[in-house]
C-alpha cells in the first residue's frame, strides 16, 4: 500500500505491506485525512515519532478479525472515524494498567496513539484500529465534515471538564484550526465568545460563526496593552509564548484551559497562577459522540476552515503547504 513516513523532518513516500489484524481489530481504507498542528510538530520531533502520521480521518471498514458474524456484518463497509488512543487491553497486555481499570483508557500507561505514538496513522491507504475505537458516521455527514470529528471532540472535551453554566462568556486565545473549533463549540453553550488572534483573515472566519474577535499583534508592546480579564479562557495558540499571555488575561479565581501541544519547552512564570489563584485545566482528547452530534445537528460546520485538499500521493506537498503562514485546514483525499 502507499504510505508516507516521517524521515528527517519531512514526509517520505514509501510502499508498505498492508497491516495484519489482531483479533478484535479492523482494517480501514482511508478516504480522507486531515493535517493538524500535531502532525507539523511531529516533523519537528514531537514524541520522536518516525512512522506514518495522521490521526484525523474518515474511512471505510474493509476487514475485521476474530469477531462474530454479527459483528462483522455490522462493520464491514461502514464509513467510520476512530478514537486515536489504543489502550493496553486492545494491545493484549494483562493485567490491565491502573488507568484502564478506572476506565481512563485515554491515559493508559501502555497506550499507543494513532499516528503519534508507536502506531501508524492515516497518511496511507489503510490503517488499523481496535473495533471498539470505531464510530460510524451518519449518511448526513459528508467526508469533509467527518474528518473533523477528532479535533472537534477535543474541543468538546472542555464542556466535560468545565461547568460551563457557571460562565456567561469565554475567550479563546489563538485563531488557528483548533482554536476555531473550540470557539464554535463554546458558542453553542455561551452567548458570548471572544477570539484573540494575530491574523485578520482567520478572525474573519470566526466572525462569520457569530464569534467576537480582537486583533492582537503579538509583540511585547501590544501584549502589554491587552487589559481584558475573563473568568474562562482557553489557550490554543500552539505557541510557547501563549501561556504567559493567557495567565495575564485570566481574572483572579478564573479558569484557564490549556490546549496547546508543541515540541519543546514553554518559558513560564508560575507566580500568576498562585497569586491570582487560577484553576488550570489541561485538556486533550474528547468524546466522539458529542462531536458527531454537533455535526449532525448543524450547530457546528467546520467546512469553511478547509484551505485546500490534496490527493494522498501528494502528501509531501500538502504538509509543506500546511506549514505556510495563514493556512488553515489541509486535507488529503484517497483517489477513487
Secondary structure, 3 states (H helix, E strand, C coil): CEEEEEECCEEEEEECCCCCCCCCEEEEEEEEEEECHHHHHHHCCHHHCCCCCCCEEEEEEEEECCCCHHHHHHHCCCEEEECCEECCCCCCCCCCCHHHHCCCHHHCCCCEEECCEEECCCCECEEEEEHHHEEECCCCCCHHHHCCHHHHHHHHHHHHHCCHHHCCEEEEECCCHHHHHHHHHHHCCCCEEEEEECCHHHHHHHHCCCCEEEECCCCHHHHHCCCCCEEEEEECCCCCCHHHHHHHHEEEEEEEEECCCCCCCCCCCCHHHHHCCCEEEECCCCCHHHHHHHHHHCCCCHHHHEEEEEEHHHHHHHHHHHCCCCCCEEEEECCC
